[in-house]
Amino acid sequence: MTSRARDLDVVVYGATGFVGRLVAEYLARHAPDGTRIGLAGRSVEKLERIRADLGPAAVGWPLLRADATDDASLDELAAATHVVASTVGPYARYGLPLVRACAEAGTDYVDLTGEVLFVRESIDRYHDVAASTGARIVHSCGFDSVPSDLGVHTLHRQVSADRAGELTDTTLVVTSMRGGVSGGTVDSLRMQIDAVKSDAALRKVALSPYSLSPDRATEPDVGSQNDLAVVRGTDIAPGLSGWKAPFFMGPYNTRVVRRSNALTGHAYGSRFRYREVMNVGSSPLSAVVAGGLAAGMGAAVAGLAFPPSRWLLDRVLPKPGEGPSEKTRSSGHFTIDVYATTSTGNRYTSRVAAQGDPGYAATAVMLGESALSLALQHDDLPDTPGGVLTPATGIGDVLVDRLRAAGFEIAVRQE
């Protein structure tokens, strides 16, 4: 394992981008005094302008030139800091060289990816390397997939403390959410669609519910797990009214949560089944609305896969580097509730909620606190030798506590 002696604690890579700037702003306002923070990107001149806008706290922050096409610059970046927080996507296009540099240097790494194929390749190439150096490569430390992963993690912790058995049927419900979409998110989706459209093997990986698990052969047979199902509320929990539509981030988040279960030796449960849906109201028409949203999700993906309709969609969807306005970011919010039944027949619910646009304002908090957790509380982290991990297995309760201190609600109750 490499030494913890580095010049910097956290470097934000991609600080001149839309989300990178938000993360840098969050750290400038909320990082503890004495935290050594740097900014990295392709253009030092642009970094200088970003730093100048961050206020007095950032005046002395070092600026590091780093480029995804320049391995030497990435090696220098990884060697300079305890943690790299990467906001440079699409990660399938730009991410693997930095993962390689951090894994080899024993440098912890966090990002915001929601790209199944990128994370699968990161696992295949660099999990063993990172485990040997002690690097924690923690993907998906934003709205993808911190609320999902920590929502189930905290449920498991409480159920274990109560000796109430194991988690069995577990469903995340997006109870309420308001926010915007950035061009970077759309660009990542385009890349994934193009990859699976042209390669049957990649399509099989993307569609597998255990595509991010360490070893598919060791996963228990719990039957079909449909990430695009329309679900009756009472089938999730007694008294939960209306029908629920598929959550558009569910096909990725579910795979992260299942990886967390596998990395912990299936500690959540040998019969753990997990899905994600979203609330569309409780009126008699909720079934129609939920079905319509499910069909709309399929139509949107098909539209981006078909050249003529993609051309039309590209004219109205946000471009890379664009994102929601400050008003939209500040007025956003999310509340998710995770409902679980245990093997002893008990019912538990966890809640993760926060103010701010989920994908931007709240995500800046989640990524910033993930990086600070790794940099400042390394000795308190879960007992793992490193590797390509998840928020729950790589950071765990340290992140739960830091997010609570930052204003997030993270709570569990027994029904």
Backbone torsions as a table, in degrees:
resi	resn	phi	psi	omega
1	MET	NA	140.4	-176.3
2	THR	-78.5	159.9	179.0
3	SER	-67.9	153.2	177.9
4	ARG	-87.9	2.5	-178.3
5	ALA	-78.8	113.4	177.9
6	ARG	-141.6	160.4	-179.4
7	ASP	-72.2	-31.1	-175.2
8	LEU	-126.2	157.1	176.1
9	ASP	-90.9	-47.2	-177.3
10	VAL	-139.0	136.2	170.2
11	VAL	-122.6	129.2	175.0
12	VAL	-90.1	111.7	179.9
13	TYR	-93.8	124.5	-173.8
14	GLY	92.5	30.4	-174.0
15	ALA	-67.3	-15.9	178.9
16	THR	-87.8	-6.9	177.6
17	GLY	-81.0	174.7	-174.0
18	PHE	-61.2	-54.1	-177.9
19	VAL	-76.1	-35.6	178.6
20	GLY	-57.8	-39.7	178.3
21	ARG	-65.4	-39.0	178.5
22	LEU	-65.1	-38.9	178.8
23	VAL	-66.8	-42.7	178.0
24	ALA	-61.7	-40.8	177.7
25	GLU	-62.5	-41.5	179.3
26	TYR	-62.8	-45.3	-179.2
27	LEU	-65.8	-37.3	179.2
28	ALA	-62.7	-31.9	-177.9
29	ARG	-89.1	-29.4	-166.1
30	HIS	-124.8	-11.3	178.3
31	ALA	-65.3	140.0	179.0
32	PRO	-58.8	149.3	176.9
33	ASP	-54.2	138.4	178.5
34	GLY	91.7	-8.6	177.2
35	THR	-69.2	128.1	-176.1
36	ARG	-92.8	109.9	-172.3
37	ILE	-119.4	140.7	175.3
38	GLY	-129.0	164.4	177.2
39	LEU	-120.2	139.4	-178.2
40	ALA	-134.1	148.9	177.9
41	GLY	177.2	-176.9	-175.7
42	ARG	-74.5	-30.3	-173.3
43	SER	-117.8	113.7	177.6
44	VAL	-65.0	-35.1	179.9
45	GLU	-61.8	-44.2	177.9
46	LYS	-66.5	-38.1	176.8
47	LEU	-61.7	-37.9	178.3
48	GLU	-61.5	-39.8	179.7
49	ARG	-68.6	-39.6	177.2
50	ILE	-62.9	-47.5	-179.1
51	ARG	-59.8	-38.8	-178.8
52	ALA	-64.4	-27.2	-179.1
53	ASP	-85.3	-7.1	-173.3
54	LEU	-87.8	-7.9	176.8
55	GLY	93.2	-178.2	-173.2
56	PRO	-58.8	-32.4	-176.7
57	ALA	-62.4	-24.9	-174.7
58	ALA	-102.1	3.9	-173.6
59	VAL	-54.6	-41.8	-176.2
60	GLY	-96.2	9.9	-177.3
61	TRP	-66.3	129.0	176.6
62	PRO	-66.8	151.0	177.0
63	LEU	-115.3	130.2	-176.2
64	LEU	-121.9	127.1	175.7
65	ARG	-81.4	125.0	179.1
66	ALA	-147.3	140.6	-175.0
67	ASP	-139.0	135.5	-178.5
68	ALA	-61.6	-19.9	179.4
69	THR	-94.2	3.0	-176.5
70	ASP	-123.8	94.8	-175.8
71	ASP	-60.4	-36.8	-178.5
72	ALA	-63.2	-38.8	179.6
73	SER	-68.5	-34.2	177.6
74	LEU	-70.6	-36.6	176.1
75	ASP	-62.9	-41.2	178.3
76	GLU	-65.6	-40.5	177.8
77	LEU	-61.3	-49.7	-178.0
78	ALA	-62.4	-34.9	-178.5
79	ALA	-74.8	-15.8	-173.0
80	ALA	-89.6	-13.5	-167.9
81	THR	-141.6	158.5	172.9
82	HIS	-73.2	-37.9	-172.9
83	VAL	-138.7	136.9	169.3
84	VAL	-110.1	128.2	173.4
85	ALA	-106.1	108.2	-174.0
86	SER	-98.9	128.3	175.6
87	THR	-118.2	18.0	-173.6
88	VAL	-95.2	101.9	177.4
89	GLY	-123.4	175.3	-1.9
90	PRO	-60.3	137.5	-174.7
91	TYR	-70.2	-28.6	176.2
92	ALA	-62.0	-27.2	-179.4
93	ARG	-89.9	-37.5	-170.7
94	TYR	-119.7	-9.9	-164.2
95	GLY	-85.8	-36.3	-170.6
96	LEU	-63.2	-38.0	178.5
97	PRO	-59.1	-36.8	178.8
98	LEU	-73.0	-39.4	175.1
99	VAL	-57.6	-44.5	178.1
100	ARG	-57.9	-47.9	-178.1
101	ALA	-62.1	-43.5	-179.2
102	CYS	-69.2	-41.4	179.5
103	ALA	-61.6	-43.9	-178.8
104	GLU	-69.9	-32.5	-177.0
105	ALA	-87.0	-6.2	-175.2
106	GLY	71.8	28.5	-177.7
107	THR	-99.7	130.7	177.2
108	ASP	-69.9	151.8	-171.5
109	TYR	-145.1	137.4	173.3
110	VAL	-133.6	150.9	177.9
111	ASP	-149.4	-171.2	-175.7
112	LEU	-120.7	19.6	-171.8
113	THR	-65.0	149.1	168.1
114	GLY	-129.5	31.1	-172.9
115	GLU	-106.6	107.5	-176.6
116	VAL	-58.1	-47.0	-174.1
117	LEU	-67.2	-36.4	176.5
118	PHE	-63.1	-47.3	-178.5
119	VAL	-65.8	-38.8	177.4
120	ARG	-59.9	-43.3	179.3
121	GLU	-68.5	-37.8	176.1
122	SER	-59.5	-43.4	177.8
123	ILE	-62.1	-49.3	-174.9
124	ASP	-63.8	-37.4	-176.1
125	ARG	-86.9	-36.6	-164.2
126	TYR	-127.3	-0.4	178.7
127	HIS	-59.9	-49.3	-178.0
128	ASP	-66.2	-37.5	177.8
129	VAL	-62.1	-48.1	-178.9
130	ALA	-64.3	-38.8	178.5
131	ALA	-62.6	-35.2	-178.3
132	SER	-73.3	-28.5	-179.9
133	THR	-97.6	-10.9	-177.4
134	GLY	87.3	5.1	179.4
135	ALA	-70.2	135.9	173.7
136	ARG	-100.5	107.0	177.2
137	ILE	-95.5	102.0	-172.4
138	VAL	-112.8	99.8	178.0
139	HIS	-78.7	160.1	166.0
140	SER	66.0	54.2	-177.7
141	CYS	-101.8	31.3	173.0
142	GLY	-123.4	-148.7	177.4
143	PHE	-59.8	-36.2	155.0
144	ASP	-86.0	111.0	-0.5
145	SER	-137.9	33.2	-174.9
146	VAL	-62.8	-49.2	-179.4
147	PRO	-59.4	-41.8	178.7
148	SER	-63.5	-52.3	-172.8
149	ASP	-67.5	-44.0	179.6
150	LEU	-76.0	-29.4	176.4
151	GLY	-61.1	-43.5	178.2
152	VAL	-74.9	-38.7	178.4
153	HIS	-57.5	-45.9	-178.5
154	THR	-69.7	-33.9	173.1
155	LEU	-58.8	-50.1	-179.1
156	HIS	-59.3	-41.9	-179.1
157	ARG	-62.3	-42.3	-178.6
158	GLN	-70.9	-42.9	178.4
159	VAL	-61.0	-40.8	178.0
160	SER	-65.0	-42.7	179.6
161	ALA	-62.9	-34.3	180.0
162	ASP	-84.2	-4.4	-176.5
163	ARG	53.5	46.5	-176.0
164	ALA	-101.2	22.8	177.5
165	GLY	91.3	-149.7	-178.7
166	GLU	-114.6	161.5	172.5
167	LEU	-73.6	136.9	172.9
168	THR	-116.5	-110.6	-179.5
169	ASP	-68.5	120.5	-175.2
170	THR	-133.3	128.2	-176.5
171	THR	-133.0	126.4	171.9
172	LEU	-89.0	131.1	176.0
173	VAL	-118.0	122.6	171.9
174	VAL	-77.2	100.1	-174.7
175	THR	-72.0	-41.3	175.2
176	SER	-154.5	150.1	-178.7
177	MET	-162.6	140.2	175.0
178	ARG	-145.3	128.3	-179.8
179	GLY	-179.6	-175.2	-177.2
180	GLY	-118.5	-176.5	-178.4
181	VAL	-128.0	141.0	178.9
182	SER	-103.0	163.3	176.3
183	GLY	-65.7	-30.7	179.1
184	GLY	-64.2	-39.6	177.6
185	THR	-63.2	-43.8	179.2
186	VAL	-63.8	-40.9	-179.4
187	ASP	-63.8	-39.2	176.9
188	SER	-62.6	-41.6	178.8
189	LEU	-63.1	-42.2	178.3
190	ARG	-57.0	-45.8	-176.9
191	MET	-63.3	-41.7	-179.3
192	GLN	-66.7	-40.0	177.9
193	ILE	-61.7	-44.1	-179.6
194	ASP	-63.2	-38.7	-177.7
195	ALA	-66.1	-47.1	-176.2
196	VAL	-76.0	-25.4	179.8
197	LYS	-67.1	-32.9	-173.7
198	SER	-101.3	-2.6	-174.1
199	ASP	-141.5	109.9	-176.8
200	ALA	-63.8	-34.5	-179.7
201	ALA	-66.8	-41.6	177.7
202	LEU	-67.7	-36.1	177.7
203	ARG	-61.9	-39.3	178.2
204	LYS	-64.6	-41.2	177.5
205	VAL	-62.6	-47.8	-176.2
206	ALA	-62.7	-33.5	-175.6
207	LEU	-85.1	-16.8	-178.6
208	SER	-69.5	131.9	177.4
209	PRO	-65.5	-17.0	-179.9
210	TYR	-113.3	32.6	-174.7
211	SER	-64.8	-20.6	179.8
212	LEU	-106.8	4.2	-178.9
213	SER	-73.2	151.1	-178.9
214	PRO	-60.7	-39.7	-176.9
215	ASP	-150.7	106.1	-177.2
216	ARG	-57.2	-32.3	-175.5
217	ALA	-66.3	-23.2	-178.9
218	THR	-90.4	-4.8	-179.9
219	GLU	-73.7	137.1	179.5
220	PRO	-67.8	153.1	177.3
221	ASP	-86.8	103.1	-178.5
222	VAL	-112.7	15.3	179.5
223	GLY	85.2	-175.4	-177.1
224	SER	-65.2	139.2	174.0
225	GLN	-127.9	98.9	-174.8
226	ASN	-90.9	116.3	-178.7
227	ASP	-82.1	-1.0	-178.0
228	LEU	-125.1	27.5	-176.6
229	ALA	-84.6	148.5	168.1
230	VAL	-90.9	129.5	-168.5
231	VAL	-126.6	136.6	174.2
232	ARG	-74.4	134.4	-177.1
233	GLY	-56.2	-41.6	-178.2
234	THR	-68.9	-15.9	173.9
235	ASP	-78.8	-13.0	177.6
236	ILE	-93.0	-49.1	-179.6
237	ALA	-157.7	144.4	177.2
238	PRO	-57.5	134.8	178.0
239	GLY	85.1	-3.4	178.4
240	LEU	-86.9	107.4	-169.9
241	SER	-85.9	164.0	174.9
242	GLY	78.1	175.3	175.5
243	TRP	-101.2	152.4	-176.7
244	LYS	-117.2	136.7	179.6
245	ALA	-90.1	159.2	173.6
246	PRO	-59.7	140.2	175.2
247	PHE	-85.6	128.3	-171.4
248	PHE	-63.6	-20.5	176.8
249	MET	-94.0	-5.0	-177.6
250	GLY	-58.4	-41.8	-178.7
251	PRO	-59.9	-21.4	173.3
252	TYR	-94.3	-50.1	-175.1
253	ASN	-58.0	-38.7	-178.8
254	THR	-60.0	-36.0	-179.2
255	ARG	-70.8	-34.0	175.7
256	VAL	-65.4	-45.9	-179.6
257	VAL	-63.5	-41.4	177.8
258	ARG	-65.2	-33.1	175.3
259	ARG	-66.0	-40.1	177.4
260	SER	-58.4	-44.0	178.7
261	ASN	-60.8	-44.9	-178.5
262	ALA	-66.6	-41.4	-178.8
263	LEU	-65.4	-23.4	178.1
264	THR	-96.1	18.8	-179.3
265	GLY	70.2	32.9	-177.6
266	HIS	57.8	42.8	179.7
267	ALA	-66.4	-27.9	178.1
268	TYR	-63.1	-36.3	178.7
269	GLY	158.6	145.3	178.5
270	SER	-75.3	-13.4	177.1
271	ARG	-120.6	29.5	-177.0
272	PHE	-71.8	120.2	175.6
273	ARG	-120.3	135.6	-171.4
274	TYR	-138.5	139.3	176.3
275	ARG	-149.0	165.9	179.2
276	GLU	-133.2	134.3	179.1
277	VAL	-138.5	174.7	177.5
278	MET	-134.9	150.4	-177.7
279	ASN	-73.8	135.7	175.3
280	VAL	-127.6	21.9	179.6
281	GLY	101.6	174.0	-175.9
282	SER	-120.7	13.4	180.0
283	SER	-72.7	165.6	176.5
284	PRO	-58.4	-19.7	-179.8
285	LEU	-87.2	1.0	-175.7
286	SER	-61.8	-32.0	178.3
287	ALA	-64.2	-40.1	179.1
288	VAL	-66.7	-43.7	-179.8
289	VAL	-63.2	-45.7	-179.0
290	ALA	-62.0	-43.7	177.8
291	GLY	-63.6	-38.3	178.2
292	GLY	-65.3	-39.7	178.0
293	LEU	-66.7	-39.2	177.5
294	ALA	-60.9	-44.4	178.1
295	ALA	-65.6	-37.4	179.2
296	GLY	-64.6	-37.4	177.0
297	MET	-62.0	-44.7	178.2
298	GLY	-63.6	-38.7	-179.7
299	ALA	-67.1	-37.3	179.8
300	ALA	-65.2	-42.5	177.9
301	VAL	-65.0	-43.5	178.6
302	ALA	-62.4	-37.7	179.6
303	GLY	-63.3	-38.2	178.4
304	LEU	-74.9	-20.4	179.8
305	ALA	-85.3	-18.8	-175.0
306	PHE	-102.0	117.7	-170.6
307	PRO	-50.3	-48.6	-178.1
308	PRO	-61.7	-43.4	-179.8
309	SER	-73.2	-31.1	175.7
310	ARG	-62.3	-40.4	-179.9
311	TRP	-59.2	-42.1	178.5
312	LEU	-67.4	-44.0	-179.6
313	LEU	-64.5	-38.3	-178.9
314	ASP	-63.2	-22.2	179.7
315	ARG	-76.9	-19.4	-176.6
316	VAL	-115.2	-22.8	179.9
317	LEU	-76.1	152.8	179.9
318	PRO	-64.6	147.9	-179.8
319	LYS	-88.6	158.3	175.1
320	PRO	-53.0	134.8	-176.9
321	GLY	93.8	-11.9	177.5
322	GLU	-98.6	152.6	178.5
323	GLY	-160.0	179.4	-177.6
324	PRO	-65.9	155.5	-178.6
325	SER	-68.8	165.6	177.7
326	GLU	-60.4	-37.3	178.6
327	LYS	-63.0	-43.7	178.4
328	THR	-64.5	-41.7	-179.2
329	ARG	-64.0	-41.6	-175.7
330	SER	-76.7	-26.1	-177.8
331	SER	-90.8	-3.8	-178.3
332	GLY	-76.2	172.1	178.5
333	HIS	-170.7	167.2	169.5
334	PHE	-151.8	149.7	171.5
335	THR	-138.1	122.1	174.0
336	ILE	-120.0	143.4	176.7
337	ASP	-123.9	131.5	179.7
338	VAL	-110.9	119.0	-177.3
339	TYR	-103.4	132.0	-178.4
340	ALA	-138.3	144.2	168.9
341	THR	-109.9	137.0	-178.9
342	THR	-97.6	168.8	-178.7
343	SER	-67.3	-14.3	176.1
344	THR	-95.1	3.1	178.2
345	GLY	89.3	2.9	177.3
346	ASN	-79.6	154.8	177.7
347	ARG	-118.4	135.0	178.9
348	TYR	-131.3	153.9	174.7
349	THR	-135.8	134.9	171.0
350	SER	-113.8	153.4	178.0
351	ARG	-130.0	134.8	170.7
352	VAL	-125.7	123.0	-176.1
353	ALA	-145.5	150.4	178.4
354	ALA	-160.5	156.5	172.4
355	GLN	-87.9	155.2	-179.9
356	GLY	101.8	147.1	177.8
357	ASP	-47.9	124.8	-174.3
358	PRO	-56.7	-44.3	-174.3
359	GLY	-83.2	-5.7	-174.0
360	TYR	-134.1	-71.4	-179.7
361	ALA	-62.0	-51.3	179.5
362	ALA	-69.0	-36.2	178.8
363	THR	-65.0	-36.5	176.7
364	ALA	-60.6	-37.9	176.5
365	VAL	-65.3	-47.1	-177.0
366	MET	-63.0	-45.1	179.5
367	LEU	-69.0	-42.6	179.4
368	GLY	-60.4	-45.1	-179.3
369	GLU	-72.2	-29.2	174.3
370	SER	-63.2	-45.6	179.2
371	ALA	-64.2	-43.4	179.7
372	LEU	-66.3	-35.1	176.7
373	SER	-58.2	-48.3	-178.4
374	LEU	-68.0	-37.6	-175.2
375	ALA	-77.6	-39.5	-168.9
376	LEU	-105.1	-17.7	-177.5
377	GLN	-129.3	41.1	-174.7
378	HIS	-58.1	-37.8	-177.5
379	ASP	-72.4	-13.8	-178.6
380	ASP	-97.5	-0.6	-174.4
381	LEU	-73.6	164.2	177.2
382	PRO	-54.5	148.6	-177.7
383	ASP	-76.9	92.2	179.8
384	THR	-143.7	146.3	-178.3
385	PRO	-77.7	0.0	-175.7
386	GLY	107.3	-176.9	-177.6
387	GLY	125.6	-172.3	175.3
388	VAL	-85.2	109.0	-168.6
389	LEU	-117.5	-175.1	176.9
390	THR	-118.5	165.8	177.6
391	PRO	-54.3	-39.9	-178.7
392	ALA	-69.3	-42.7	-175.6
393	THR	-86.3	-24.1	-178.6
394	GLY	-93.2	-26.9	-175.4
395	ILE	-128.1	-46.0	170.3
396	GLY	61.5	-131.6	-172.5
397	ASP	-64.0	-26.5	176.7
398	VAL	-59.9	-44.0	179.0
399	LEU	-69.9	-38.7	176.3
400	VAL	-55.3	-48.5	-177.9
401	ASP	-66.4	-40.1	-178.7
402	ARG	-68.5	-38.5	178.7
403	LEU	-68.4	-38.4	174.6
404	ARG	-59.5	-43.7	179.2
405	ALA	-64.7	-25.6	179.7
406	ALA	-86.8	2.2	175.6
407	GLY	107.9	-0.6	177.1
408	PHE	-75.4	146.8	168.4
409	GLU	-94.6	121.3	175.3
410	ILE	-135.8	108.0	-171.6
411	ALA	-144.3	155.1	177.5
412	VAL	-129.8	140.6	174.1
413	ARG	-139.1	151.7	173.4
414	GLN	-93.7	133.6	-176.8
415	GLU	-79.0	NA	NA
